[in-house]
Amino acid sequence: MKLNRTEFRDKVYACWLGKNIGGTMGGPYEGRREMLDIQGFSTPDGVVLPNDDLDLQLVWLEAVKRCGIKGVNAGVLGEFWLSYIHPYWCEYGRGKNNMKMGLLPPLSGDAFNPWKNSNGAWIRSEIWACLAPGAPTVASKYAYEDASVDHGQGEGTIAAIFSVTLESAAFVEKDIRKLVETALTAIPADSRVAETVRLVLDCRDKGMDYKEARNTVLDFNRNYGTGWFEAPSNIAYAMIGLLWGEGDFKRSMIYAINCGDDTDCTGGLVGSVLGIIGGTAAIPADWKSHIGDAITTIAIAGGTLYGFPKTCTILTDEVLKYAPSMLLENGSSVEIWDGETQVSEEELTHLTDADIHDAVYFPHIPNSFRVDFNYASAIVIHEEEPSIMPCETRKVKVRFINNIPVYGNDQHFLKLRFLPPEGFTVKGPKTVSVSRWGAFDVDFYHDQPFAEIELEITAGESVEPSNRVVIEVLGEGRSTAGYLPIVFLGQ
């Protein structure tokens, strides 16, 4: 697929304008659970309300600029969280505190986190979609790394994959129903997000009005999750706005916000999607002039991050600098060029690869994290949440993966050295053999050979708030050592 550069820029700019419109219009009603009856803005002309939905993405853009496309992952984004984002709201705070105690993503988002099914991740997905237009599999890879920091493997992460897939696909597909169905292929069919979105489609097919559909969703998830800011219902409310609004920007925005709950988030998603689909021409002139071009931040720690975009125009220009590299370095066939946009119907049928999404972005291993050390990787899997009491024994599995795609005798022999804190003991094998490529045991990530061991870790008579057991991994004939920080929070 080839995207005309001028058209692409217009769509990116409209995405940010739409995001600001939805955030500002919905902001005053955030957390309201009743059916609303808004007709437009209740804010003064020219005022853009501060919104973490947008300004978190300015930090991710800074990570791309500093670390390069290939250098961005959950660990890097976690460090940017700790350095540049000051709120400790709900999942934000739980993820940051877990990282401060030594837990790595996605464990930082899974452990002790009652808010991992909430909205904090899908609301900040536009940056990945705009950097990877028409390439949802690429966009979702980065959205997963982003979301896993504070949502782990929860529904909040699944919602982020759904939203970014829809947004990335919207650069080349205009049919909203097709976009929703495309986004559903990218997430587990048995997830609560998928079930709730399919319920919305069913309401649409049955001819319900948007208020009936909203009440149906409310009843379906009445006893689920974290109240007004749980992800499945709020994603559904945004889809109600898009589907019943039928492409009309004002009607779609008003319908979504009128559903209540996390109204700045649902309005923001509707605005960004319609902005991507239709460009600036889709945004009503009076709403465009009311909101202006400014970006107002609330979540970026003052005085720590300099030079981030202060307007939608500057943000758009920054995205255009890095989008070609994002596509190229991730092997996407999408190209941004100066000729006419070229998208075939056949290419639209392959916007997502469900097998890739299911295998790579949803490993379905709770309480786990992965460490890479070039020729091999290790996935550390806790049996339950990573806590420990004095003299208690916890079992941990470690799955070692062969990263070298060479057929032949490329078997890895790994030596393990246990470095526990004072008073702790570790029982387990001191050597591991990881099969050569093409062996029988394969890893779900990329059909890579793996070997799995089990460790028994026993605490001493006293424990600290954070207890770090380090496993040093030395590969025979290899120059790189791996270090696995297995952390238990003391009880």
C-alpha positions as CSV (number, residue, x, y, z in Angstrom):
1,M,0.0,0.0,0.0
2,K,1.1,3.5,-0.7
3,L,-0.2,6.6,1.1
4,N,0.0,10.1,-0.3
5,R,2.1,12.2,2.0
6,T,-0.1,15.2,2.0
7,E,-3.3,13.2,2.6
8,F,-1.5,11.3,5.4
9,R,-0.4,14.5,7.1
10,D,-4.0,15.8,7.0
11,K,-5.3,12.7,8.6
12,V,-2.7,12.7,11.4
13,Y,-3.5,16.4,12.1
14,A,-7.2,15.6,12.2
15,C,-6.6,12.7,14.5
16,W,-5.0,15.0,17.1
17,L,-7.7,17.7,16.6
18,G,-10.4,15.1,17.0
19,K,-8.7,13.8,20.1
20,N,-8.6,17.3,21.7
21,I,-12.2,17.9,20.8
22,G,-13.4,14.7,22.4
23,G,-11.3,15.1,25.5
24,T,-12.4,18.7,26.0
25,M,-16.0,18.1,25.3
26,G,-16.2,15.0,27.4
27,G,-13.9,16.1,30.2
28,P,-16.5,18.0,32.3
29,Y,-18.7,14.8,32.5
30,E,-16.0,12.3,33.3
31,G,-17.2,9.7,35.8
32,R,-20.9,10.4,35.3
33,R,-22.8,7.1,35.2
34,E,-26.2,8.3,34.1
35,M,-27.3,8.8,30.5
36,L,-26.3,12.3,29.5
37,D,-27.9,14.8,27.2
38,I,-25.1,17.0,25.9
39,Q,-25.4,18.9,22.6
40,G,-21.8,20.2,22.3
41,F,-19.1,22.0,24.2
42,S,-19.7,23.4,27.8
43,T,-16.2,24.9,27.8
44,P,-15.1,28.4,26.9
45,D,-14.1,29.2,23.3
46,G,-10.4,28.6,22.7
47,V,-9.8,26.5,25.9
48,V,-8.3,23.0,25.5
49,L,-8.7,21.0,28.7
50,P,-5.6,19.2,29.9
51,N,-5.9,15.5,29.2
52,D,-3.5,12.6,30.1
53,D,-5.0,10.7,27.1
54,L,-2.9,12.9,24.8
55,D,0.0,14.1,26.8
56,L,1.2,10.6,27.7
57,Q,1.7,10.1,24.0
58,L,4.1,13.0,23.8
59,V,6.3,11.1,26.2
60,W,6.2,8.0,24.0
61,L,7.1,10.1,21.0
62,E,10.1,11.4,23.0
63,A,11.1,7.7,23.6
64,V,11.0,7.1,19.9
65,K,13.2,10.1,19.2
66,R,15.8,9.3,21.8
67,C,15.9,5.5,21.6
68,G,15.0,4.8,18.0
69,I,12.2,2.7,16.6
70,K,13.8,-0.6,17.4
71,G,14.8,0.6,20.9
72,V,11.3,1.1,22.2
73,N,9.9,-1.6,24.3
74,A,8.0,-2.0,27.6
75,G,11.2,-1.7,29.7
76,V,12.2,1.6,28.0
77,L,8.7,3.0,28.3
78,G,8.6,2.0,31.9
79,E,11.7,4.0,32.5
80,F,10.1,7.0,30.8
81,W,7.1,6.5,33.1
82,L,9.3,6.8,36.1
83,S,11.2,9.8,34.8
84,Y,8.7,12.0,33.1
85,I,5.1,11.1,34.2
86,H,4.1,12.2,37.7
87,P,0.5,11.0,38.4
88,Y,-0.1,8.0,40.5
89,W,-3.7,7.5,39.6
90,C,-5.0,3.9,39.9
91,E,-3.2,1.7,37.4
92,Y,-0.6,4.4,36.7
93,G,0.4,4.4,40.3
94,R,0.3,0.6,40.7
95,G,2.5,0.1,37.6
96,K,5.0,2.8,38.7
97,N,5.2,1.5,42.3
98,N,5.7,-2.1,41.1
99,M,8.6,-1.0,38.9
100,K,10.1,1.0,41.7
101,M,10.1,-2.2,43.7
102,G,11.9,-4.1,40.9
103,L,9.1,-5.8,39.0
104,L,9.6,-5.6,35.2
105,P,6.8,-5.2,32.6
106,P,4.4,-6.9,32.0
107,L,4.6,-8.2,35.6
108,S,4.5,-4.5,36.8
109,G,1.1,-4.2,35.2
110,D,-0.2,-7.6,36.4
111,A,0.9,-7.8,40.0
112,F,-1.4,-6.6,42.8
113,N,-3.3,-4.5,40.2
114,P,-7.0,-4.3,40.6
115,W,-7.1,-1.7,37.7
116,K,-5.5,-3.7,35.0
117,N,-8.8,-4.0,33.2
118,S,-9.3,-0.2,33.1
119,N,-8.9,2.5,30.5
120,G,-5.5,3.9,30.9
121,A,-3.8,2.2,27.9
122,W,-6.3,2.3,25.0
123,I,-6.7,6.0,25.5
124,R,-3.1,6.7,24.5
125,S,-2.8,4.5,21.4
126,E,-3.1,7.0,18.6
127,I,0.7,7.7,18.5
128,W,1.4,4.1,17.5
129,A,-1.4,4.1,14.9
130,C,-0.1,7.4,13.4
131,L,3.4,6.1,13.3
132,A,2.2,2.8,11.6
133,P,-0.7,3.9,9.3
134,G,-2.3,1.0,7.5
135,A,-0.1,-1.4,9.4
136,P,-2.1,-2.6,12.5
137,T,0.2,-5.5,13.3
138,V,3.1,-3.1,13.6
139,A,1.1,-0.6,15.6
140,S,-0.3,-3.2,18.0
141,K,3.2,-4.5,18.7
142,Y,4.1,-1.1,20.2
143,A,0.7,-0.6,21.8
144,Y,1.2,-3.9,23.6
145,E,4.6,-2.9,24.9
146,D,3.1,0.4,26.1
147,A,0.0,-1.1,27.7
148,S,1.7,-4.0,29.4
149,V,3.6,-1.6,31.7
150,D,0.6,-0.7,33.8
151,H,-2.1,-3.2,32.6
152,G,-0.1,-6.4,32.2
153,Q,-2.1,-9.0,30.4
154,G,-5.4,-7.5,31.5
155,E,-8.4,-6.3,29.5
156,G,-6.8,-2.8,29.5
157,T,-4.1,-4.1,27.3
158,I,-6.5,-6.0,25.1
159,A,-8.5,-2.8,24.7
160,A,-5.3,-1.0,23.6
161,I,-4.7,-3.6,20.9
162,F,-8.3,-3.2,19.7
163,S,-8.2,0.6,19.6
164,V,-4.8,0.8,17.9
165,T,-5.8,-1.8,15.3
166,L,-9.0,0.2,14.5
167,E,-7.1,3.5,14.3
168,S,-4.2,2.2,12.1
169,A,-6.6,0.5,9.8
170,A,-8.7,3.7,9.5
171,F,-5.9,5.3,7.5
172,V,-6.8,2.9,4.6
173,E,-10.4,1.7,5.4
174,K,-13.4,4.1,5.7
175,D,-16.2,1.7,6.5
176,I,-16.7,1.8,10.3
177,R,-18.4,-1.6,10.6
178,K,-15.4,-3.2,8.7
179,L,-13.0,-1.4,11.0
180,V,-14.7,-2.7,14.1
181,E,-14.7,-6.2,12.7
182,T,-11.1,-5.9,11.7
183,A,-10.1,-4.8,15.3
184,L,-12.0,-7.8,16.7
185,T,-9.7,-10.1,14.8
186,A,-6.7,-8.7,16.6
187,I,-7.8,-9.6,20.1
188,P,-8.7,-12.9,21.9
189,A,-12.3,-13.8,21.0
190,D,-13.0,-14.8,24.7
191,S,-11.9,-11.5,26.1
192,R,-14.4,-9.3,27.8
193,V,-13.6,-6.5,25.4
194,A,-14.4,-8.7,22.4
195,E,-17.6,-10.0,24.0
196,T,-18.8,-6.5,24.8
197,V,-18.0,-5.1,21.3
198,R,-19.8,-8.1,19.7
199,L,-22.8,-7.3,21.9
200,V,-22.8,-3.8,20.5
201,L,-22.8,-5.2,16.9
202,D,-25.7,-7.4,17.8
203,C,-27.6,-4.4,19.2
204,R,-26.9,-2.6,15.9
205,D,-28.1,-5.6,13.9
206,K,-31.3,-5.8,15.9
207,G,-32.2,-2.2,15.2
208,M,-31.9,-0.8,18.7
209,D,-31.4,2.9,19.1
210,Y,-28.1,4.0,20.7
211,K,-29.6,4.5,24.1
212,E,-30.9,1.0,24.2
213,A,-27.5,-0.3,23.1
214,R,-25.9,1.7,25.9
215,N,-28.2,0.3,28.5
216,T,-27.6,-3.2,27.2
217,V,-23.9,-2.8,27.6
218,L,-24.4,-1.3,31.1
219,D,-26.4,-4.3,32.2
220,F,-23.9,-6.8,30.6
221,N,-21.0,-5.3,32.6
222,R,-22.8,-4.0,35.6
223,N,-20.9,-6.3,38.0
224,Y,-17.6,-6.3,36.1
225,G,-14.4,-4.6,36.7
226,T,-13.7,-1.2,38.1
227,G,-16.9,0.8,37.7
228,W,-17.0,3.8,35.4
229,F,-13.5,3.4,34.0
230,E,-13.4,-0.3,33.1
231,A,-12.2,-0.8,29.5
232,P,-14.8,-3.2,28.0
233,S,-17.8,-0.9,28.5
234,N,-16.0,2.3,27.5
235,I,-14.6,0.8,24.3
236,A,-18.2,-0.3,23.6
237,Y,-19.6,3.2,24.2
238,A,-17.1,4.7,21.7
239,M,-18.1,2.0,19.2
240,I,-21.8,3.0,19.8
241,G,-20.9,6.6,18.9
242,L,-19.1,5.5,15.8
243,L,-21.7,3.0,14.6
244,W,-24.9,4.9,15.4
245,G,-23.3,8.2,14.4
246,E,-22.7,6.8,10.9
247,G,-19.7,9.0,10.1
248,D,-21.3,12.3,11.2
249,F,-18.7,13.8,13.5
250,K,-21.0,15.8,15.7
251,R,-23.6,13.1,16.1
252,S,-21.0,10.4,16.8
253,M,-19.2,12.5,19.4
254,I,-22.4,13.4,21.2
255,Y,-23.7,9.8,21.2
256,A,-20.5,8.4,22.7
257,I,-20.3,11.1,25.4
258,N,-23.9,10.8,26.3
259,C,-23.3,7.1,27.2
260,G,-21.5,8.4,30.2
261,D,-18.6,6.9,32.3
262,D,-15.1,7.8,31.0
263,T,-16.4,10.5,28.7
264,D,-13.2,12.3,27.8
265,C,-11.7,8.9,26.7
266,T,-14.7,7.7,24.7
267,G,-15.0,11.1,23.0
268,G,-11.3,11.2,22.3
269,L,-11.3,7.8,20.6
270,V,-14.3,8.8,18.4
271,G,-12.7,12.1,17.5
272,S,-9.4,10.5,16.5
273,V,-10.9,7.7,14.5
274,L,-13.2,10.0,12.5
275,G,-10.3,12.5,12.0
276,I,-8.2,9.7,10.6
277,I,-11.0,8.5,8.3
278,G,-12.0,11.8,6.9
279,G,-9.1,14.2,7.6
280,T,-9.7,17.8,8.6
281,A,-12.7,18.0,6.2
282,A,-14.6,15.7,8.5
283,I,-14.3,18.0,11.5
284,P,-17.0,20.7,11.7
285,A,-15.5,24.2,11.3
286,D,-17.2,25.6,14.4
287,W,-15.8,22.8,16.6
288,K,-12.4,23.2,15.0
289,S,-12.3,26.9,15.7
290,H,-13.6,26.4,19.2
291,I,-10.8,24.0,20.2
292,G,-7.9,25.7,18.4
293,D,-4.5,24.1,17.9
294,A,-3.0,24.0,21.4
295,I,-2.1,21.0,23.5
296,T,-2.5,21.4,27.2
297,T,-0.6,18.9,29.4
298,I,-1.4,17.5,32.9
299,A,0.5,14.3,33.3
300,I,4.1,15.3,32.2
301,A,6.2,16.1,35.2
302,G,7.0,19.8,35.0
303,G,10.6,20.8,34.4
304,T,11.8,17.2,33.5
305,L,10.9,16.9,29.8
306,Y,11.7,19.8,27.5
307,G,10.8,20.5,23.9
308,F,7.7,18.3,23.6
309,P,5.1,19.5,21.0
310,K,2.8,22.2,22.3
311,T,0.4,22.2,19.3
312,C,-1.3,19.7,17.2
313,T,0.6,21.1,14.2
314,I,4.0,20.5,15.7
315,L,3.0,17.0,16.9
316,T,1.8,16.2,13.4
317,D,5.1,17.3,11.9
318,E,7.0,15.2,14.4
319,V,5.0,12.1,13.6
320,L,5.7,12.6,9.9
321,K,9.4,12.5,10.6
322,Y,9.3,9.1,12.2
323,A,6.4,7.2,10.5
324,P,8.5,6.1,7.5
325,S,11.2,4.6,9.8
326,M,8.5,2.8,11.9
327,L,7.1,1.2,8.7
328,L,10.5,0.4,7.2
329,E,12.2,-0.9,10.3
330,N,9.3,-3.2,11.1
331,G,9.2,-4.7,7.6
332,S,5.8,-3.2,6.6
333,S,4.9,-3.0,3.0
334,V,3.2,0.3,3.6
335,E,5.0,3.3,2.0
336,I,4.4,7.0,2.4
337,W,5.2,8.8,-0.9
338,D,4.3,11.9,-3.0
339,G,2.3,10.0,-5.5
340,E,-1.4,9.1,-5.3
341,T,-2.7,6.8,-2.6
342,Q,-2.8,3.2,-3.7
343,V,-4.8,0.7,-1.7
344,S,-6.3,-2.5,-3.2
345,E,-9.3,-4.4,-2.0
346,E,-7.1,-7.5,-1.6
347,E,-4.7,-5.6,0.6
348,L,-7.6,-4.5,2.9
349,T,-8.5,-8.1,3.6
350,H,-5.0,-8.7,5.1
351,L,-4.8,-5.8,7.5
352,T,-4.4,-8.1,10.4
353,D,-3.0,-11.5,11.0
354,A,-5.0,-13.0,13.8
355,D,-2.4,-15.8,14.4
356,I,0.4,-13.3,14.8
357,H,-1.6,-11.2,17.2
358,D,-2.6,-14.2,19.3
359,A,0.8,-15.7,19.4
360,V,3.0,-12.6,19.9
361,Y,0.9,-10.0,21.8
362,F,-1.1,-12.3,24.1
363,P,1.1,-15.0,25.5
364,H,-1.6,-15.8,28.2
365,I,1.0,-16.3,30.9
366,P,0.0,-14.3,33.9
367,N,2.6,-13.0,36.4
368,S,5.5,-13.4,33.9
369,F,8.1,-11.3,32.2
370,R,10.8,-11.8,29.6
371,V,14.5,-10.9,29.5
372,D,16.5,-11.0,26.2
373,F,20.2,-11.6,26.1
374,N,20.9,-11.7,22.3
375,Y,21.3,-15.4,21.5
376,A,18.7,-16.5,24.0
377,S,15.8,-15.2,26.1
378,A,14.2,-16.3,29.3
379,I,10.6,-16.0,30.5
380,V,10.2,-16.0,34.2
381,I,6.8,-17.3,35.3
382,H,5.6,-16.9,38.9
383,E,3.0,-19.5,40.1
384,E,1.0,-16.6,41.6
385,E,1.6,-13.0,42.4
386,P,5.2,-12.3,43.4
387,S,5.1,-12.0,47.1
388,I,6.8,-13.9,49.9
389,M,6.6,-14.3,53.7
390,P,9.5,-15.2,56.1
391,C,10.6,-18.9,55.6
392,E,8.0,-19.3,52.8
393,T,8.9,-21.3,49.6
394,R,7.8,-20.1,46.2
395,K,8.1,-21.9,43.0
396,V,9.1,-20.2,39.8
397,K,9.4,-21.6,36.3
398,V,12.0,-20.2,33.8
399,R,11.6,-20.9,30.1
400,F,14.8,-20.5,28.1
401,I,14.4,-19.8,24.4
402,N,16.8,-20.2,21.6
403,N,16.8,-17.0,19.6
404,I,19.3,-18.1,16.8
405,P,17.4,-19.2,13.7
406,V,20.1,-21.6,12.5
407,Y,19.3,-25.2,11.4
408,G,22.0,-27.6,12.5
409,N,24.0,-28.0,15.7
410,D,23.1,-24.7,17.4
411,Q,22.2,-26.1,20.8
412,H,22.8,-23.8,23.7
413,F,24.4,-25.0,27.0
414,L,23.6,-22.6,29.7
415,K,25.2,-22.4,33.2
416,L,23.1,-20.8,36.0
417,R,24.5,-19.1,39.0
418,F,22.1,-18.1,41.8
419,L,22.6,-14.8,43.6
420,P,19.9,-14.7,46.3
421,P,19.6,-12.0,49.1
422,E,20.9,-12.8,52.5
423,G,19.0,-15.7,54.1
424,F,17.3,-16.8,50.9
425,T,18.0,-20.1,49.2
426,V,17.4,-21.3,45.7
427,K,17.0,-25.0,44.6
428,G,17.1,-25.9,40.9
429,P,19.3,-27.1,38.1
430,K,22.7,-25.4,37.6
431,T,22.8,-26.2,33.8
432,V,20.2,-26.1,31.0
433,S,20.4,-27.3,27.5
434,V,18.3,-25.5,24.9
435,S,17.6,-27.5,21.8
436,R,18.8,-26.5,18.4
437,W,16.4,-24.9,15.9
438,G,13.9,-27.4,14.6
439,A,13.6,-29.4,17.8
440,F,10.3,-30.8,19.1
441,D,9.7,-28.3,21.9
442,V,8.8,-24.9,20.5
443,D,8.0,-21.6,22.1
444,F,4.6,-19.9,21.3
445,Y,6.3,-16.7,20.4
446,H,8.1,-17.6,17.1
447,D,8.2,-21.4,17.1
448,Q,11.6,-21.2,18.9
449,P,13.1,-24.1,20.7
450,F,12.9,-23.8,24.5
451,A,13.7,-25.6,27.7
452,E,11.9,-25.1,31.0
453,I,13.1,-25.5,34.5
454,E,11.5,-25.0,37.9
455,L,13.2,-23.3,40.9
456,E,12.2,-23.4,44.5
457,I,13.0,-20.1,46.3
458,T,12.8,-20.0,50.1
459,A,12.9,-16.9,52.1
460,G,14.9,-16.5,55.3
461,E,13.6,-15.6,58.7
462,S,13.1,-12.0,57.7
463,V,12.2,-10.4,54.4
464,E,12.6,-6.9,53.0
465,P,9.9,-4.9,51.2
466,S,11.6,-5.9,48.0
467,N,13.7,-9.1,47.7
468,R,15.7,-9.6,44.5
469,V,16.9,-13.1,43.5
470,V,19.3,-12.7,40.5
471,I,19.9,-15.6,38.2
472,E,23.1,-15.2,36.1
473,V,22.9,-17.1,32.8
474,L,26.2,-17.9,31.0
475,G,26.1,-19.5,27.6
476,E,29.0,-21.8,26.7
477,G,31.0,-20.2,23.9
478,R,28.9,-17.0,24.2
479,S,30.1,-13.5,25.2
480,T,26.8,-12.1,26.6
481,A,25.6,-12.9,30.1
482,G,21.9,-12.8,31.0
483,Y,20.7,-11.6,34.4
484,L,17.2,-12.5,35.5
485,P,15.9,-10.3,38.4
486,I,13.3,-12.4,40.2
487,V,11.7,-10.0,42.7
488,F,9.4,-10.9,45.5
489,L,7.6,-8.2,47.6
490,G,7.8,-9.0,51.3
491,Q,4.7,-9.6,53.3
